[in-house]
Amino acid sequence: MGMTTKQFNGYLRLVLSSVQEAIKEEDAEKKQRLLEQIAENLQSAIVK
């Protein structure tokens, strides 16, 4: 069963929040870890 529009919008808000946090991060290593975590989370959402 898929997500409702409201659930999907909530999921996008979480992803956007994570991306914005990574953009604001000044430490290059931490920024890289945040981006890798976002990519892993997106990949796991696709696989399920």
C-alpha positions in Angstrom: 0.0 0.0 0.0 1.3 3.5 -0.9 1.4 6.7 1.0 -1.4 9.2 1.1 -0.6 12.7 -0.3 -0.4 14.0 3.3 2.1 11.2 4.3 4.2 11.8 1.2 4.3 15.6 1.9 5.4 14.9 5.5 8.2 12.6 4.2 9.4 15.2 1.7 9.4 17.8 4.6 11.8 15.4 6.5 14.0 15.0 3.5 14.1 18.7 2.8 15.0 19.4 6.5 17.9 17.0 6.3 19.2 18.5 3.1 18.9 22.0 4.5 20.8 20.9 7.6 23.6 19.5 5.4 23.8 22.7 3.3 24.2 24.8 6.5 26.9 22.5 7.9 30.4 24.1 7.6 32.5 21.2 8.6 33.3 19.3 5.4 33.5 15.9 7.0 30.2 16.3 8.9 28.6 17.6 5.7 29.7 14.5 3.8 28.4 12.2 6.6 25.0 14.0 6.5 24.8 13.7 2.7 25.7 10.0 2.9 23.1 9.4 5.5 20.4 11.2 3.4 21.4 9.1 0.4 21.2 5.9 2.4 17.8 6.8 3.8 16.5 7.6 0.3 17.9 4.4 -1.1 16.3 2.3 1.7 12.9 4.0 1.0 13.2 3.0 -2.7 14.1 -0.6 -1.9 11.1 -1.2 0.4 
